[in-house]
Amino acid sequence: MDNSWKRKFSIIWAGQFISLISSSAVNFAIIIWLSLEKGSAEVLAFAAIAAMLPQAIIGPIAGVYVDRWDRKKTMIFADGFVALCTLVMSISFYLGYESLLLIYVMLALRSVGSSFHMPAMQSSIPMLAPESELLRVSGINQIIQSVSTIAGPALGALAIGLLSIGNVLLLDIIGAIVAIVSLLFVHIPNPQVAEKSKASIQQVIQDIKIGFREITRNKGVSWMFFYSILATFCIMPVAVLFPLLTIQHFGGGKFEMSLIEIMWGVGMLVGGSLLGIFKPSISKIVIINCMQIILGITFSLSGYISSSAFIFFVVLTGIGGVAASIYNASFTTVLQEQIKPEMLGRVFSMYFSVAIFPSIVGLMSSGFVSDAIGINLMFIILGSIVAFIGIVSFFTPSLMKLK
């Protein structure tokens, strides 16, 4: 593989960077608009579920087609479809039609587009970068996502203050166009696929089974998936409750909530930068396990500390962001190294689906559970479970044998 892969990644990253920031800004602007116009936590929860549930449901099916289709074209059409859905929302606002049902439907359709784009993007990386550079590439991807996490909400808040919601939505369309144009300037090779005929329902089911067997054939990867599922079920409800912990326990307001969100993004930026600059010599599985332990400890301590220790909470949030960033990048790299390139699309789709379901469970149940046992105790319990999972992982021989 020649050195041209760096130039290709630079072009792709530039387009994705603009697209991620614009999408983050628009998503945050929609949250602000719904909060101001509807003033209902239930409305926000349904909007979040609409934006995530389709990915969880059709993710494995989308992965089958991602592995059979041209991945560059898949990303282009997925970006275009998401932009089209955003345009429909924007036009409806211009016409004064502000139906919640329409917003839910468009958010769901945007999610469908994302369910094809994310696995296509992740499964394209091993086809462009040398295996020795995959962890560093994942680190840089984390940097891009972290910057969008930091800058997106700030841009969204500014935009919704200066523009109408219909005009703010146009930012997402501009970002999608930039991402599509950047992809036109690069060639992304596709892996050799034995079967390229049109996928019938039976063939789709068969391909999903093949993707599942690709995971289970490697005991180490199977255990990594299993532990990740358990950890995600604990992490996602905690993530949903961060604003409530900030308000109810630490007595914070909008500024404090924004500060916590920004600190998490800064932590992710630092974590991604560390992987982008340095090339760790230790096993990526050891890194994953250690990051789970650190992340769990930060959650538990956040629920344990006094309400007067808000600064300590801010620091813990930043450390948690670092751990989450390094964990995600290392996990992604292990999959890219262990799974055959022609199987990566469906495997990543399964992973994204598995990761989204706990988010939905957290959104539906976090309010009820936190009212029953208290937000602080929920942070302590779930954080302890995440740390325990990281410790147990060290005592799983097949997992520790992975590089």
Steps between C-alpha positions, in 0.01 A plus 500: 500500500650832394504825696209646302267372771588804714387738227175307454429509871572872516238565232244268661564637849458859382155425358392288797620767743277767347210256479533386863518854637198613299301191604597549865397866483166417340427217746569731794291777342206259461531405868498869601203574272298206634586599857390861449193426289369186671663508843457125537760239597273240343519678164880504520507131591276405206714712265816324620336158464382586148855600411652174631248215475515451118878453519457230762229318302635507145870522587581131443303500172674820386836337571420216260446747217800713597719192451343434159486857367768748400587663832585841357166522319322375812645787705414755230138385466459471878625857549270618222199323651563653844531845338171447314321413826642813662384707202144369543506610866638840405230558237228396746623762748508765226137416419404529867428126530662403831359152551673287765401189303680630190810579709499149649461341155779708346732429793427129456573516126825686570587213731442255215754687289750500786459124545650456152759778523672407827584134420601597144742760638647276770536199270673714235786598732687165485482518119686833504743497794777250585414268789785646706333844485141401581519596869647840412227553239235410758658754736474773237138403435438545872659847480262600219197368691618671819545838333151470352370414848658818637437740214162365382290601805666842514430559130146365535422730794639799307311408184163454672549842661566674168296297250163331477497121548429458128821683408702317767406166340664615177839473675463122501430500127812708434707259709364199310584662166858565614534137613366370169731723295804386699417135429489572126873575506614168646492136396393251766575139406243233580586152632448200279155355565424149389131567440396825334148415389201687631428403858162331551340487844638150546845614393488799737413270790777264395752785479402621847563149630838497324587832662397365840712188444793724406477649848444174686773305318756703694442444872704806591289728278182335633598578859595856403153547345332348807684720748438805281125426496492475880702819542284692250180406685651673804673792325208628291249554785773685692565721195131589486503599869804730491288818461272393787797429727640843415172674584359299788815400691744781421236774470619604155325676214545547126862614538595202715327256263684651204829487689456129574417426136801699380731329753390159374579612146838641608580169669415310182716743303794437732451123479485504122804727484703261715426213262558721196841619624631193681493138394443285812719191521277315748210274403187680385295260713690614810424859397128420456476330841684781679283766338185315611629497858589870492167595342307302760694661785429852369125421486496358853699787647272752324205355690690470827662843541344787690269750330758772577768322294378608157854578380599142582197383299624706205845338525349149526288570190812599303683185612196293402505658154867404457427140603193473275689636200794261537263209569290566187804542275669185632179295473446611140861422409483147642192429288668640189801276561317182598203499257533428128459817289205354306320439832566834670187677379256257661718460813516876561125524434438237767724691738322831435162330551613343826634835619178687420250271674637581849468870418130453432455294817679774693279772354182312587601380846758742641242745638299229676804319643674817615179611677482163674859465623650846447729628226810485721448133588432416135835656400680307774343163414532522121852643519606216731360244254695656211824492702429139606454399135843647421657300784329173401621548142860455617410147613361389162786310328361499145440875517847575638656303212379760251759761403 
